[in-house]
Amino acid sequence: MAANYSSVNRTTPFGSGDPYYNSSNGYITPQQPQKKKVSNWIKFGVPIAVLVIVGAVLGGVLGSRASKNASASNAASVGSSAVQAKNAIGIFPTGTDSLYMLPLYPATTNTAAFTTPTFISSSDSNLSWPQDPFQPSNPSPTQVRSDRPLLIAPSYKWQALPNLIKNDPYLSSWNQTIFLNASQYMNLPPVPYIMDSGNGILDPARQVKQRVKAFSYAYRMTNDTKWLNRVWIELQNAAGNLTDGWGPNNSSRWNPIHFLDTAELTAAYGIAYDWLYDQWTSVQLESIRFTMIEYGLSNGAIAYNDANDPLFFGWWRNNTEGNWNCVCNNGLTMGSLAILGDDTTGIAQQLLSMTVTNAVKNCALAPSSDGTWSETNDYWYFGSTGHAELASSLLTATGSTFDLLDVNPGLKLSGLFHMYATGPGSLFNYGDTGPNKYTATANPLLFYGEQYDMPQYQLFQRDQADAADPWSMFWYDPAVSGAFWDGLALDHFFDNSTDQWASMRSSWTDENALFVATKAGTLQGHQTHNDLDCGDFVLDALGNRWFGELGDGNYLAEGYFSNDTQDSERWLYYRKRTEGQNTILVGGANQDVLAAPTVNFDSAGTVQGSSTVFNVPSDATAYFTANLASAYFDVTSFSRGIRVVNKRQQVLIQDEINASASVMWRAHTNATIALGNNNLTATLTIGSNTLEATLLNPPSGAQFSTMDAVRLSTDPPTPTGWPDQPNTGVTVLVVSLPAGQYTLEILLNPQWPGVSSSSYVQPSSVPLSQWSLTSHP
């Protein structure tokens, strides 16, 4: 059940139940792309500083075929050969795309090395972690191991880590990057207190956590007290004990009314307390505990007591199956576990009796049954990081995850959600994209990969730019081997009725590949982070995103998070309205929030194989059709179909609609557009690349035109003082028709280098009801 925000007092600093502040410009105006090694990419709706990773690691794919249940007799030899293979191949990608920070793979047919994903079973200390000696028979959240650290990185892993770093190119490179990041943080002043328009200190909180992780890791790896001393400075600073102070001098210093801030700071203090426990003096330990309890845990206890929570600190704990519940419960749990044995107030034990069970009932239910995160693709980062930190901390500290990994089968699939939502032009980033990520990475894939025996998750994530993080050093299993793409289908359909989305691509390893993703799904139940966007799509090809998303609106705008009913003020803002999406607009009106689309998807099931060089077979097709009539008020019938054709070199979008109001086909692009052939073709250009859109079998009066990405003159006004954000550099490709019955067939042809015009096909005109895997060439 989604959270009900409509009862939240509009006089609060947020005016909503989701008080994220506007740390993102939403749509980022693209500049002329810089010269790069391979291709130029266009950016849609990506928040500023999505990744704050310096010297990002360029990950790779390595290892040799082996079975996780390899016999003990050959385990040692398998492990030894795997170590040799890893070091011989090294980090596989040759670079990282400078705009979206996605790996660039070389063209290679090294099928001997890049094989089926697996975890090699080995006792070789050069290849794999030893077993945790802490194996309690009856785990409890309030019974922790006797040795420290408790959280995520127990002592046996610290002891094994230096040798693994020497023998694994990923761990080695990540280690170097973490130290580089820590050195750069060291040159900066302590994190300043910045209240963003009265709506949060989430950025500073996550920066403190980011630094504490890096400095604590650096100290434990070197015993150099400069890192220890800098952690203390950051802790003293966020406690308000330095000259300049840090926020109000009372129990609200960590801004509990926006509890994410409180939770992230509590986690940071818990990490510092636990990872550096033996280095702190008794006076320092007492100081850290006092600060954490005064500004963090005590406010958590208030949040869990409705009678004592007049400012609604704890709104997130009631039927909130999303990132808020995960992040807040995680911070309180990490802090409580860290001080449990030393806490004389009893508050740590009190909170642990509540946070874990609450997270199981809420946080763990955030993914749908198909793995899709309940909010948006970008909010998967925040929620999954909170969930993984919570589950991992409990596992290492107490010996159990207490059903956090098991209560919802969709959690195991959430890694596929992230992988299939990632295209060469970045995410299928529908809806809100959220604030700056800082400590929120995709590294939960490393934790889930090990816990769910999904080696492809680890192999995928280790190639990514945000992989270099202290958590990765302990979540990554160096015994993983193979290529994530070997045997991985190019297409996937996520069929839960709340989500209903699919992605289709021509390659997992070609940054110039074709990628199309599209969605239907319900328009409620997404924690008020969605758009009115049934039928929406994005398209990547030639290293560019040709049609994309606008991203966030202004999180501070009046009514932006008020509710998701039809009359919500959220739907007054262009980026959230139906006209701001890549879909059909009927009568200039928003879609019906009670939409209940039905979807059909089929795919040839094409898989890539082990080589990065993939020649798409002629029968490798896939399609998505959706009956979207329930999403509109003035239609008798409406269905949209999207399919890849001609060996995935072209995309066909077909709409069949009978409407009693005007019909407008809309798609947002950064490209410059030139119309031709009596406006039946549109040539889109980005840099030196082009894509041609063609109206096939056009009904009378149908032709392309262009519009600015601004609200229609007939739209109701936005709330006074809250105008739409500008969408500079964005053009809307449009087909406008009066009320009537139409079939619109639009063929999108990226102009692939070396492909002659005669190699493009004009698909047969086939009603959507008759689409099949063989209905088109």
Salt bridges, closest charged atoms under 4 A:
ASP18 OD2 - HIS529 NE2 2.42
ASP97 OD1 - LYS36 NZ 2.33
ASP132 OD1 - ARG145 NH2 2.82
ASP147 OD1 - ARG145 NE 2.82
ASP168 OD2 - LYS86 NZ 2.61
GLU234 OE2 - ARG211 NH1 2.95
GLU234 OE2 - ARG230 NH2 2.83
ASP261 OD1 - HIS258 ND1 2.35
GLU264 OE2 - ARG206 NE 2.70
GLU264 OE1 - LYS209 NZ 3.01
ASP274 OD1 - ARG148 NH1 2.82
ASP306 OD1 - ARG317 NH2 2.43
ASP378 OD1 - LYS437 NZ 2.72
GLU389 OE1 - LYS209 NZ 2.81
ASP432 OD2 - HIS529 ND1 2.94
ASP432 OD2 - ARG570 NH2 2.96
ASP432 OD1 - LYS576 NZ 2.90
ASP453 OD1 - LYS68 NZ 3.26
ASP469 OD1 - LYS213 NZ 3.00
ASP491 OD1 - ARG648 NH1 2.61
ASP531 OD1 - LYS576 NZ 2.72
ASP533 OD1 - LYS519 NZ 2.89
ASP540 OD1 - ARG545 NE 2.65
GLU558 OE2 - ARG10 NH2 3.11
GLU569 OE1 - ARG10 NH1 3.13
GLU579 OE1 - ARG577 NE 2.93
ASP655 OD1 - ARG640 NE 2.65
ASP715 OD1 - ARG577 NH2 3.40
ASP724 OD2 - ARG711 NH1 2.47
